[in-house]
């Protein structure tokens, strides 16, 4: 777990999201579960209760419900920048799944790796960045040999 | 088969060795030489790398502070002041900017930093005048807040 051995990125927002209108970065969310397995009980309860409310509250996200014969229950979230995040939700309660889905919808699709600095700015200097001639302009303070 | 005892001696060591090895080698991929390919060499190199990383987390704080102090000393000397005088007088004016912020100001906002050094210089001359002048001069403008506020008092102590 070294800094060079693990990937890292700078803090950024996707296309200055939030400065104008906020666009939900979650594109598609697919619930893959089985109709009769015990691990999918939470997902089935969530589909009965909360999925319609979630779909109505996030109009920019498409929700796919796909019952298949599978051993592990999954939620696959795809984001606008192309990242795909899979979470296994076997043996989770409906409440936990609801929290997980709100967490996924609040995320942008950027990778969850070490962020180098907790701040970022495009315009770092207002008065002009310091250079060796800021306080010693050559007109006042000529550099170099002035002999004879 | 005729010889049966040989197959009784074989052991199944476990199915996951490949993934255990790959997990270690992925932390060693950016190393030089055979340490990035061969498991026995990589184990030792990765252990050392992790130890260095743990120690460096403490040392990073120390070296960053040292860098800020060096930069502030250079920036204040450009404004004809010394670093200890700058820090002490800014503190006396209850300007509680830390070294990191002061360093960033000196690089990106040179005029603001010039103003801060002027403030510190003025406070310094007033302090010297008050100490040497035996109170004959009128009290200075910058040294009027003689008692620091409650929050900064508890931070100082």
Contacts between the chains, C-beta under 8 A, distances in Angstrom:
chain1	res1	chain2	res2	distance
A	1	B	27	7.4
A	1	B	50	6.6
A	1	B	53	6.8
A	2	B	27	7.0
A	2	B	49	5.3
A	2	B	50	6.9
A	2	B	52	7.8
A	2	B	53	4.6
A	3	B	53	6.9
A	4	B	30	5.9
A	5	B	26	8.0
A	5	B	27	4.7
A	5	B	28	7.7
A	5	B	29	7.7
A	5	B	30	6.4
A	5	B	49	7.0
A	6	B	27	7.9
A	124	B	108	5.4
A	125	B	107	7.8
A	125	B	108	3.9
A	125	B	109	6.9
A	126	B	108	7.4
A	126	B	109	6.3
A	127	B	108	7.4
A	127	B	109	4.7
A	127	B	110	6.1
A	127	B	111	4.9
A	127	B	112	6.8
A	128	B	110	7.2
A	129	B	107	6.4
A	129	B	108	5.8
A	130	B	75	7.9
A	130	B	106	6.8
A	130	B	107	5.2
A	130	B	108	7.5
A	130	B	110	4.8
A	134	B	110	5.1
A	135	B	78	5.3
A	135	B	79	7.3
A	135	B	110	7.0
A	135	B	114	7.7
